[in-house]
Amino acid sequence: MSAIEADNLVRTFGGLRAVDGLSFTVEDGEVFGFLGPNGAGKTTTIGMLTGQLRPTSGHARVAGCDVANDRRRLRPRIGVVFECQNLYERLSGRENLDFAAALFGVAPKRVDEVLDQVRLRDRAADSVRHYSNGMKQRLLIARALLHCPQVLFLDEPTRGLDPIAAREIRRVVADLAGQGVTVFLTTHYMEEADCLCRRVAFIDHGRIVAVDTPSRLKVAYGQRSLRATLRDGSVLDLPLDDPDNARRLAELAAMGHLQTLHSAEATLEDVFVRLTGKGLLA
């Protein structure tokens, strides 16, 4: 059984079809990227998969539980970190986790374990209002991990963070996957999805338009080319499918004009633009 199974999920709000027949699976221990522009249906999908919204039609199972009819059994099996940092800022990091642990019925020793997991033990006694945004995000992830969920939902976990803080969050996500936790990730940062996700799904207007590994998507929808930098500073993009470019490269090298040569692989954002005709922040 897969960690997440969605079968023709639909959610409407009045006359708006926010999610329009989604079907996909996510395997145990997989980091799965769910990518799309604002308003594409990502948050609505998470709402259904976490039991907060009932599907209008279709079915989904998460961690072995029907999301519409088995919500009580589902909740202790999942963790959710939304973009909003809903922490008690006057309390310390440890006090935030102690309070959540009491609500979950989790042993107090688990607080130290998750603090170590997100590397916040040395700042656990500090008031959360003195935390950086990156530290707050790590504390939110720690809180979501207290009850050892099988599936963790992360909604834009690195938005607004500086590069060092974002790198730390990505390290935490990679470590979780290595421990067998399934991670369902939404992000607008395509480099992040590329380095973290085993597979990604692109969603647009409530429908999945492609799902595969990042490497296969880039090969399937990108243009194979080489980027040549010449000694005069000019740059040439040379498609590999054009047989004349092999001769052109040989001539440039023979004349000493060639300075550097790199593959110019398509990015995930290039793929998405090609599939939908718009950028991820549209």
N, C-alpha and C positions, 0 to 999 in steps of 0.2 A: 504493500500500500504506500502511495506517495504521501509526503508531508502535507501537500496542498493539492486538491483536485477540484477544479471548477468546470462545470458542465453547463454551457449555454446560459450563463448568468445574465440577467436583465434587471435593471433598476430604473424606474421612471419616477419623475416628480411632476405631477400634473401632465402637461403635454410634452415635457422634456424627457427624452430617452438618454439618461446620463451614461448608462452602461448597456451595451447593445449586443448581447449574445457572446459573452467571453467564455472560451474553453481553453484550459491549459493545465499543466501539472508542474509541481515543484518537488524535487526529490529530497530525501533526508540528507541533511548536511550541505545542501546547495545554497549558495548565495545567488538569488534570482533577482535581476534588475527589472523593474517595471517602469518604463520610461515613456514620457510624452509631454506635450505642452500643457500649460495651465488650462484647466477646464476640460481635459481629455477624459476624465473619469477615474483617475488614479485614487483619489481620496475616497470616492464613493465605493470603489472596489474594496479598498482596505476596510471600510466600514462594514461591508457585507461579510468579508472573510473573518473579521474579528467579532461577529455577532452583534454589532451595534446597529446595523440596518438589515431589515429583512429583504431578501431578493423579491422583486416583483414576480419573477419566474426563474426557472433554472434551479440548479443545486450546487452546493459546494461542501466539501469536507476538509477540515483542517485538523491535523493531529488526530485523525480518526473520528472526529466529531462532526455531525451535521450542523452547519453554522446557523440554521434557522430553528431547528427543533431540539438541539442538544447544547444550548448555550451555557447552561450551568456546568456541564462537564468540560466544555471548551475553555472557559476562562482561566482555570489554573494551568492549562497546557500552553498558553501563549503569553508573550510579552509584547507590549506596544509602546513605542516612543514616537509621539507626534512632534511636529515642528515646534509647537508651543512649549516653552520651558515652564511647566507648572510645578514649581518647587516652592517650598516654604523658605523664603530667603532669610528670615530672621533666625532660623535654626541652623545648626551646623550640618555638614554633610552627613555625619554619622547619625545625628538626630533625625534627619529626613529618612534615612534608611531604617533606623530603629522603629519609627512610626509605621512605615510601610511593612516591615517584617511582622509587626504585631497584627496588622490587618490581614496579612496573608497567612498568619499562623506559622511563620518560619522561625526556626531556631536562631537565637541571637548570634551564634558563631558564624552564620551565613553572611552577616553584614561584613565581617572582616574579609571573608573570602571574595565577595564581589568588589570590595574596595581595592583589594590586591589585583583583581582581574582588570580593573580599569585604571590602576596606578594612581589611586587617590588616598592611600592610607596615610601618607605624611601630611595631608591637608584635611583629614576627616574632622578634626576638631574646630576648624575655621567656619565662621558664618558663611552661608552660601552667597550672601550679598557681596562678599569680597572675592568670589570666584570669577574667573574669566568665563566667556561664553563657551570655550572649549571644555573647561572643567565642569560646567553645568551640564553640557551634553553627555559627558562621561558619567556624571552622577545619575542622569536620567536612564542611561543604559544600565548602570549598576542596579537601580531600582527595579527595572524591568526584568533583570536576571535573578532577583532574589529567590524566586520560587522555582528556579531551574526549568524554564519553559522549553518545550520542544521546538517551537517556532517563534521567531522574533521578527516583528514588523517595525521597520525603521523608515520614517517619513522625512526625507530631506535632512539627514542627521548632521551634515557638514555645511549647510547653508549659512553664510555670513561669518564663517570661521576663517582665521588666518591660516596660511599653508601648514604651519607646524601643528596647530590644533587639529586641522583636518586630517593630517597624516596620522596623528595619534588615534583618532576615531577609526580610521581605516585599519590600523593595526588591530584594534579591538575586534572589529568585524571579522577580519581574517582569522584571528585566534579562535573566535567563536565557531566559525565554520570548521576549523581544524578539530574542534572538540565535538563535532557532530550536531551542532545547533543549526537549524534551517533558518536562513535570513531572507526576508522579503523586503527588498530595498527600493525605495523611490528616490531619485536624485535627478537634478538638472545638470550635474557635472559628468560629462561623458567620459572623461579620463578616469574618473572614479569608478564608474560602471565597468569600464574596460579592464581595469586592473583587479577588481574584486569579484566580478560576477562570472559564474560558470556559463550561464545563459542570460539573455535579456529578451524582454518582449517590448515592442513598441506599440503604444496605444494611441489612437487618434479618433476623436468623435465617438468614444465609447467602444471602439472595436480594435482588436489586435490586428495590426497590419503586417507584422513579422515577428517571429520568435526563433532564436537560434543562438549559438555561441557568438561572441563578438568577432572572433577571427573569421568564421564562416560568413557572417553578415557583411563584413568589410570586403571579403573576396567576391561575394555574390553581387553586391550592389555598388562597390567602389570601382574606380578606374585604376588599372595597374599602370604605374608610371614611375619614372626616375626623375629626380630633381638634380640638375647639374648646375653648379656654381662655377662661373668662369673667372679667369684672373682679372678681367676688367670690372668685376662686381655684378655682372648681369646674371640672371637666373633663368634657366630653361626647364620647363616641365615636358618630359618626353614620354608619351604613352608607349608602353611595351608592345601593344598590339599593332603598332605601325612599323612595318619592316624597314622603312627608310631610316628610322631612328638609330638602328644598330650601326649603319654606315656613318651617320652623322656623328655619333659618339666616337667612333674610331678616328674620324678625321680631326675632331676637336682634341683628342688625346695626342695624336701624332703631331699636331701643330703646337702642342704645349699650352693650349688655351684652358684646359680643364683643371680646376682647382680642387673641387670636392664633388662627390657623387653619392646620393642617398636615394633609398627607395621612398616613394611618396605615397604611402598607404593611405587609403581613405580612413577617416575617423568615423566613429559611431554617429556623430552629428551629421557628417556628410551623408551617411546612409539614411538617416531619418529625413533629412531635407529631400533627398531623392524620392523617398517613399511617399511623403506627404505634401511636399511642396512648401514647407514652412519650417522655421526653427523651433527648437525646444522651448523657448521662452515666449512663443507667440501667444 
